[in-house]
Amino acid sequence: MTERTESDSRRLLRRLRDTLAEPGAGQERLDRIVRLIASSMGTEVCSVYLFRDDETLELCATEGLKRESVHKTRMKLGEGLVGRVAKSSSPVNTANAPAEKGFRYMPETGEEIYSSFLGVPIQRLGEKLGVLVVQSKEARSFSDDEIYALEVVAMVVAEMSELGAFIGEGDALAAPHKHAVMFRGGTGQEGAAEGRVWLHEPRVVIINPVGDDPVKEMERLNKAVADLRLSVDAMITTSDNGDAEQAQILEAYRMFANSRGWMRRMEEDIARGLSAEAAVEKEQSQARARLETVPDPYLRDRLHDLDDLSNRLLRILTGQGQDTGAEMPDNPILVARNIGPAELLDYGRKLKGVVLEEGSVGSHAAVVARALAIPLVIHAEKITTEALNGDHILVDGDQGMVHLRPDETVARHFREKIAMQAAAQSRYASLRDQPATDKAGTTVALHMNAGLMADLPSLAGSGAEGVGLFRTELQFLIRSHVPKRGELAALYARVMEAAHGKRVVFRTLDIGSDKVLPYMKRVEEPNPAMGWRAIRVGLDKPGVMRMQLQALIRAAAGRPLTVMFPFVAEMSEFTEARQKLLDEIESERSLGHKLPSILEVGAMLETPSLAFAPDAFFEMADFISIGGNDLKQFFFAADRENERVRKRYDMLNTSFVTFLEKIVARCDRAGTPLSFCGEDAGRPVEALCLAAIGFRMLSMRPASIGPVKHLIRRVDLGELKALMESARASGADNLRPAVMDWLSRQDV
């Protein structure tokens, strides 16, 4: 790279900055920019295309093409060479554009006389904003230096666009972070909430992307990187849990922090005229663009590491830390790319809802959101690049939708939905102390799911008769090391005390799949949901299981104890786990410790195989609880994380209902109590049908108990059972239409 090229590049950026600083509307600024770039790069054409929506680019300014085509020429993402640049987030450089594959001729622009074409993406932190193009009549390929220079210019254009430098008429020149946006994601936890955005990681704002003094900017970068390296070294030094995977992640941080290639690219960006923070963000943007196209999970994780490291470096350079001085609003909705369980618990019940770009229905965050009883939407792509602290936001966890800066019509309808839900909950409160008994006198016990001490007050308020599922893994997930036996025993004892004698079913550690402990080595599996998880981990790692069982026995201290083993696939697994519990009972007896007054040992039926276990299993188990979420995904071979298939399969499918009835019959013959736990247990129509086919205990989130109890008390379960049998006999593939028709004729 020659000094002359570096000087030309810096000179262009300074002229660009000065041009942007001149007064004028957004369109005037864009027009001045394309003239400046064309003259500086010696091309006849320079054009700026910006997105008017997620799929459509619009020609917003040009020097060299026909002026009348501005704001009229549009193309879809991937269409033509410009669309190809936008879709791939990488440059297109050709000496013969009309002969290039995918070329689209736009007659209104008059571009047919221009042979050479260079297009680079205008993007910021993975957010695609548009495409910057230069063209010339001469058939030539642009040099690497010219490509690089145009990318640097595109970076500045992206930053200035973020700061609102190009506001004008039309969607493509709309003010950033001002218009209403709807995000369609997935349901992590049901519920609806209205509030104000609170960003978990506030945006770093780069006010001046152009550096006047490369030497000074280089010094700033070197000092910030030195501070970054020290902070990474400190993290490694203080990480004393001995976990190999966490050490590997921190070593990856150290590797990137000391990467000469990373530093060299940022130094080159500064030499071209960028400020230190703009150089960091340019590299970060390119890493995020690569992230979208990398299928390999290991490489994706490494790019995530680089992205996180870049954020840390930007905060050092700009002084914009996590604490920006902004006050959390009264009704905060947390918005984040992802978040760990401990961090989410730190926010606690102050939050009205959570929206994540990543996450899953079984993730740590989803487990905590369910425990906090707040709506959670996952997979809301790009919301962190669009949302600002304090933005008005509506979260619909039922539909997996988020409305950011909604118009008044949308907000009004949303408030009506919340008001209707609140009114219904108020009506259900009058049933709190009433049993869930149908018109014919059949009673169904309604229990609640829990995972935190904070859940226990809902036991009395919701009218639940007990805790049908206490998830013990949360206490393992929120720590950076294995909890001590004494800590767990104290916690379990407090849970029992808070239940005031009501039954609490403690499910032993259910980890694996997407619930990976921070201090546990991640096992790469092609299908984690069907891999090394739950009881399989417990039996292979007996030390952890033994410690937890000891804690449960000591917590009981003369009280009844109910223990349930998760994800049992065959009788031998249950037999082995049950024996381990009995062995610990004998061990505690020999030590003179107080034993549980009553011991119940049960299994969670989440795999179809267990439904066909020998009779001895059903006779041995003190109780069985169906884990509906997993059982349904395995029964239908439909991954519950896959939106394309999971919603296709209905609990009221005739085959699934018939399968559940067979389990009910086997438990009845063995005299083994049976319950159903899962999302379907908390949906009134599904819960009603479960009760009709013989389930006498259902476990659900506390907010669902009122609606389920209300519906059960207003119908005759025997009549519904006969209706379901009749629909099945008629050959119906799904019982829902018949059930809904019957309900429409009831006084419900």
Secondary structure as the mmCIF struct_conf table of DSSP 4:
data_model
#
loop_
_struct_conf.conf_type_id
_struct_conf.id
_struct_conf.beg_label_comp_id
_struct_conf.beg_label_asym_id
_struct_conf.beg_label_seq_id
_struct_conf.end_label_comp_id
_struct_conf.end_label_asym_id
_struct_conf.end_label_seq_id
HELX_RH_AL_P HELX_RH_AL_P1 GLU A 3 ALA A 21
BEND BEND1 GLU A 22 GLU A 22
HELX_RH_AL_P HELX_RH_AL_P2 GLY A 26 MET A 41
TURN_TY1_P TURN_TY1_P1 GLY A 42 GLY A 42
BEND BEND2 GLU A 44 GLU A 44
STRN STRN1 VAL A 45 ASP A 53
TURN_TY1_P TURN_TY1_P2 ASP A 54 GLU A 55
STRN STRN2 THR A 56 GLU A 63
BEND BEND3 GLY A 64 LEU A 65
HELX_RH_3T_P HELX_RH_3T_P1 ARG A 67 SER A 69
TURN_TY1_P TURN_TY1_P3 VAL A 70 LYS A 72
STRN STRN3 ARG A 74 LYS A 76
TURN_TY1_P TURN_TY1_P4 LEU A 77 GLY A 78
BEND BEND4 GLU A 79 GLU A 79
HELX_RH_AL_P HELX_RH_AL_P3 GLY A 80 SER A 88
TURN_TY1_P TURN_TY1_P5 SER A 89 SER A 89
BEND BEND5 SER A 90 SER A 90
STRN STRN4 VAL A 92 THR A 94
BEND BEND6 ALA A 95 ALA A 95
HELX_RH_3T_P HELX_RH_3T_P2 ALA A 97 ALA A 99
BEND BEND7 GLU A 100 GLU A 100
TURN_TY1_P TURN_TY1_P6 LYS A 101 GLY A 102
HELX_RH_3T_P HELX_RH_3T_P3 PRO A 107 THR A 109
TURN_TY1_P TURN_TY1_P7 GLY A 110 GLY A 110
HELX_RH_3T_P HELX_RH_3T_P4 GLU A 111 ILE A 113
STRN STRN5 SER A 116 ARG A 124
TURN_TY1_P TURN_TY1_P8 LEU A 125 GLY A 126
STRN STRN6 GLU A 127 SER A 136
BEND BEND8 LYS A 137 GLU A 138
HELX_LH_PP_P HELX_LH_PP_P1 SER A 141 SER A 143
HELX_RH_AL_P HELX_RH_AL_P4 ASP A 144 GLU A 162
TURN_TY1_P TURN_TY1_P9 LEU A 163 PHE A 166
BEND BEND9 GLU A 169 GLY A 170
HELX_RH_3T_P HELX_RH_3T_P5 ASP A 171 LEU A 173
HELX_LH_PP_P HELX_LH_PP_P2 ALA A 174 ALA A 175
TURN_TY1_P TURN_TY1_P10 PRO A 176 LYS A 178
BEND BEND10 HIS A 179 HIS A 179
STRN STRN7 VAL A 181 ARG A 184
STRN STRN8 GLY A 186 GLN A 189
STRN STRN9 ALA A 192 LEU A 199
BEND BEND11 HIS A 200 GLU A 201
HELX_LH_PP_P HELX_LH_PP_P3 PRO A 202 VAL A 205
BEND BEND12 ILE A 207 ILE A 207
STRN STRN10 VAL A 210 VAL A 210
BEND BEND13 ASP A 212 ASP A 212
HELX_RH_AL_P HELX_RH_AL_P5 PRO A 214 THR A 238
BEND BEND14 ASN A 241 ASN A 241
HELX_RH_AL_P HELX_RH_AL_P6 ALA A 244 ALA A 257
TURN_TY1_P TURN_TY1_P11 ASN A 258 ASN A 258
HELX_RH_AL_P HELX_RH_AL_P7 ARG A 260 ALA A 271
TURN_TY1_P TURN_TY1_P12 ARG A 272 GLY A 273
STRN STRN11 LEU A 274 LEU A 274
HELX_RH_AL_P HELX_RH_AL_P8 ALA A 276 LEU A 291
TURN_TY1_P TURN_TY1_P13 GLU A 292 THR A 293
HELX_RH_AL_P HELX_RH_AL_P9 PRO A 297 THR A 318
BEND BEND15 GLN A 322 GLN A 322
BEND BEND16 GLY A 325 GLY A 325
HELX_LH_PP_P HELX_LH_PP_P4 ALA A 326 PRO A 329
BEND BEND17 ASP A 330 ASN A 331
STRN STRN12 PRO A 332 ALA A 336
BEND BEND18 ARG A 337 ARG A 337
HELX_RH_AL_P HELX_RH_AL_P10 PRO A 341 TYR A 347
HELX_RH_3T_P HELX_RH_3T_P6 GLY A 348 LYS A 350
BEND BEND19 LYS A 352 LYS A 352
STRN STRN13 GLY A 353 LEU A 356
BEND BEND20 GLU A 357 GLU A 358
TURN_TY1_P TURN_TY1_P14 VAL A 361 GLY A 362
BEND BEND21 SER A 363 SER A 363
HELX_RH_AL_P HELX_RH_AL_P11 HIS A 364 LEU A 372
TURN_TY1_P TURN_TY1_P15 ALA A 373 ALA A 373
STRN STRN14 LEU A 376 ILE A 378
TURN_TY1_P TURN_TY1_P16 GLU A 381 LYS A 382
HELX_RH_AL_P HELX_RH_AL_P12 ILE A 383 GLU A 386
TURN_TY1_P TURN_TY1_P17 ASN A 389 GLY A 390
STRN STRN15 HIS A 392 ASP A 396
TURN_TY1_P TURN_TY1_P18 GLY A 397 GLY A 400
STRN STRN16 MET A 401 LEU A 404
BEND BEND22 ARG A 405 ARG A 405
HELX_RH_AL_P HELX_RH_AL_P13 GLU A 408 ALA A 429
TURN_TY1_P TURN_TY1_P19 SER A 430 ASP A 433
BEND BEND23 GLN A 434 GLN A 434
STRN STRN17 ALA A 436 THR A 437
TURN_TY1_P TURN_TY1_P20 LYS A 439 ALA A 440
BEND BEND24 GLY A 441 GLY A 441
STRN STRN18 THR A 443 ALA A 450
BEND BEND25 LEU A 452 LEU A 452
HELX_RH_3T_P HELX_RH_3T_P7 MET A 453 ASP A 455
TURN_TY1_P TURN_TY1_P21 LEU A 456 LEU A 456
HELX_RH_AL_P HELX_RH_AL_P14 PRO A 457 SER A 462
TURN_TY1_P TURN_TY1_P22 GLY A 463 GLY A 463
BEND BEND26 GLU A 465 GLU A 465
STRN STRN19 GLY A 466 ARG A 471
TURN_TY1_P TURN_TY1_P23 THR A 472 GLU A 473
HELX_RH_AL_P HELX_RH_AL_P15 LEU A 474 LEU A 477
TURN_TY1_P TURN_TY1_P24 ILE A 478 ILE A 478
BEND BEND27 SER A 480 HIS A 481
HELX_LH_PP_P HELX_LH_PP_P5 VAL A 482 LYS A 484
HELX_RH_AL_P HELX_RH_AL_P16 ARG A 485 ALA A 498
TURN_TY1_P TURN_TY1_P25 ALA A 499 GLY A 501
STRN STRN20 ARG A 503 ARG A 507
HELX_LH_PP_P HELX_LH_PP_P6 THR A 508 LEU A 509
STRN STRN21 GLY A 512 GLY A 512
TURN_TY1_P TURN_TY1_P26 SER A 513 ASP A 514
STRN STRN22 LYS A 515 LYS A 515
TURN_TY1_P TURN_TY1_P27 PRO A 518 TYR A 519
BEND BEND28 MET A 520 MET A 520
HELX_LH_PP_P HELX_LH_PP_P7 LYS A 521 GLU A 524
BEND BEND29 PRO A 526 PRO A 526
HELX_RH_3T_P HELX_RH_3T_P8 PRO A 528 MET A 530
BEND BEND30 GLY A 531 TRP A 532
TURN_TY1_P TURN_TY1_P28 ALA A 534 ALA A 534
HELX_RH_AL_P HELX_RH_AL_P17 ILE A 535 ASP A 540
BEND BEND31 LYS A 541 LYS A 541
HELX_RH_AL_P HELX_RH_AL_P18 PRO A 542 ALA A 556
TURN_TY1_P TURN_TY1_P29 ALA A 557 GLY A 558
BEND BEND32 ARG A 559 ARG A 559
STRN STRN23 LEU A 561 VAL A 568
BEND BEND33 GLU A 570 GLU A 570
HELX_RH_AL_P HELX_RH_AL_P19 MET A 571 SER A 590
TURN_TY1_P TURN_TY1_P30 LEU A 591 GLY A 592
HELX_LH_PP_P HELX_LH_PP_P8 HIS A 593 PRO A 596
BEND BEND34 SER A 597 ILE A 598
STRN STRN24 LEU A 599 LEU A 605
BEND BEND35 THR A 607 THR A 607
HELX_RH_3T_P HELX_RH_3T_P9 PRO A 608 PHE A 612
BEND BEND36 ALA A 613 ALA A 613
HELX_RH_AL_P HELX_RH_AL_P20 ASP A 615 MET A 620
BEND BEND37 ASP A 622 ASP A 622
STRN STRN25 PHE A 623 GLY A 627
HELX_RH_AL_P HELX_RH_AL_P21 GLY A 628 PHE A 635
TURN_TY1_P TURN_TY1_P31 PHE A 636 ALA A 637
TURN_TY1_P TURN_TY1_P32 ARG A 640 GLU A 641
HELX_RH_AL_P HELX_RH_AL_P22 GLU A 643 ARG A 646
TURN_TY1_P TURN_TY1_P33 LYS A 647 ARG A 648
TURN_TY1_P TURN_TY1_P34 MET A 651 LEU A 652
STRN STRN26 ASN A 653 ASN A 653
HELX_RH_AL_P HELX_RH_AL_P23 THR A 654 ALA A 670
TURN_TY1_P TURN_TY1_P35 GLY A 671 GLY A 671
STRN STRN27 LEU A 674 CYS A 677
BEND BEND38 GLY A 678 GLY A 678
HELX_RH_3T_P HELX_RH_3T_P10 GLU A 679 GLY A 682
BEND BEND39 ARG A 683 ARG A 683
HELX_RH_AL_P HELX_RH_AL_P24 PRO A 684 ALA A 692
TURN_TY1_P TURN_TY1_P36 ILE A 693 GLY A 694
STRN STRN28 MET A 697 MET A 700
HELX_RH_AL_P HELX_RH_AL_P25 PRO A 702 ILE A 712
TURN_TY1_P TURN_TY1_P37 ARG A 713 ARG A 714
BEND BEND40 VAL A 715 VAL A 715
HELX_RH_AL_P HELX_RH_AL_P26 LEU A 717 ALA A 729
TURN_TY1_P TURN_TY1_P38 SER A 730 GLY A 731
BEND BEND41 ASP A 733 ASP A 733
STRN STRN29 ASN A 734 ASN A 734
BEND BEND42 LEU A 735 LEU A 735
HELX_RH_AL_P HELX_RH_AL_P27 ARG A 736 SER A 744
TURN_TY1_P TURN_TY1_P39 ARG A 745 ARG A 745
BEND BEND43 GLN A 746 GLN A 746
#
